[in-house]
């Protein structure tokens, strides 16, 4: 694992992650001059607002919650990436004699899996970067307060180089950490919505050759009553009543 190999792979991943954020699954989008989307611009503004309104940085409790959330979502992405690769191997590439609808459907399926793979891996990369930045915040500078630990120099002669570099470095560090975190959640929501849209379109193509009479389908209550009888229904209502009384008693005790 050489240095330039890692640089090459990271560059390819970052390029693909940015490309598929702007490209549709047909590949007909034109290249935009301005790379940031509206959500990313809002993310930049929110990151700047956070740095300004929270001079002491992120609290230990918030960092713990963020680390747990990032770990859970990253595990979800790893699992879905494996499933998407399995689906990619099952795609049947149409031959030259296929209809245009079959060709477009195959192109959409292939490009979607490419897009989802790129966005998921890019989101995992962002999560890893944010995790390292959060750990670095815990180890260095988490207790640093910009308002209290730094002061504006009265003249250029009083400007100290090292504290000035520390100040700007800390501001940039916190800004990028919050922006990468917001960008991670934006890409996560976008990837989940894309996955839903793709699966929904695939399911709509499946048409059943028969109809089902809705009056013959039992409800969940009927199935439960048939399986557990009247005693099971009575126990559910009893447990619900006890929980309601318990919560009500807690409210009175709290008052």
Protein Blocks (a to p, Z undefined) as FASTA:
>chain_A
ZZklmmmmmmmmmmmmmmmmmpcfkopaccdfblbdfklmmmmmmmmmmmmmmmnopafk
lmmmmmmmmmmmmmmmmmmmmmmmmmmmmpccddfkbcfklmmmmmmmmmmmmmmmmmmm
mmmmmmmmmmmmmmmmmmnoplpcfklmpccdfbfklpcfklmmmmmmmmmmmmmmmmmm
mmmmmmmmmmmmmmmmmmmmmmmmpccfbdcdfklpccfklmmmmmnommlmmmmmmmmm
mmmmmmmmmmmmmZZ
